[in-house]
Amino acid sequence: MPARRPNRSHAHKTTQHKNTGFIRIISGRFKGKKLPVQDSQGLRPTTNRVKETLFNWLMFNVNGAKVLDCFAGSGSLGFEALSREAASVTLVEKTPQVAKQLKQNLQQITQSQHNTDLQAEVIEQDCLTFLNQCQNQFDLVFIDPPFRLGLAEKTCQLLIQNHLLSSDALIYVETESELKDIFWPANWQILKEKTAGQVCYRLFQVS
């Protein structure tokens, strides 16, 4: 009996999807939609539990907001805001293959159900560089950087320094839970704060 040939198509599919995960949109016009995420070193998508808590906090603040997703990564927060009728969403990501996946996911969303009215863009650039060049103002900013690089504090400083926040903007920040000594701008009021495992997440408002 001749030896069976290996199933090449199955082997190829297994390899192709080995390093790909998914994020799921919780609510809004794209509720339940799954979007692929590239596996990249340091990429740490916000968990569904934390994301659900955050968007419960933001229940009345996303619709119509101009949103900036710093260190976008999987795009979990930015796409969720887009699904919940944000006026515009800017996703900033410097890693080429991750930014490419974000652009593909955005294109997929835009083409589904002919959502040509969506105002969203992916910027493939270092976030700190982007903040030093940007001239827009935002109503809602997500800051979820790689841990232990001091990026959260630097990002907050640049938002203030370059006048990138609207008068009553909301700023969401995720940091490692052990981080204690960090500068928060004096005119930012902390509205909410929680810790989940190794992550501490906070919601501020410009006051």
NORCORLIN-V767161 format. One record per helix or strand. SS is the DSSP state (helix for helix, strand for strand). FROM is the first residue (numbers start at 1). LEN is the number of residues. If there is no record, write none. Layout:
ss:SS from:FROM len:LEN
ss:SS from:FROM len:LEN
//
This chain:
ss:helix from:8 len:10
ss:strand from:20 len:5
ss:strand from:34 len:5
ss:helix from:48 len:10
ss:strand from:66 len:5
ss:helix from:76 len:8
ss:strand from:88 len:5
ss:helix from:96 len:19
ss:strand from:120 len:4
ss:helix from:127 len:7
ss:strand from:138 len:6
ss:helix from:151 len:11
ss:strand from:165 len:12
ss:strand from:188 len:9
ss:strand from:199 len:8
//
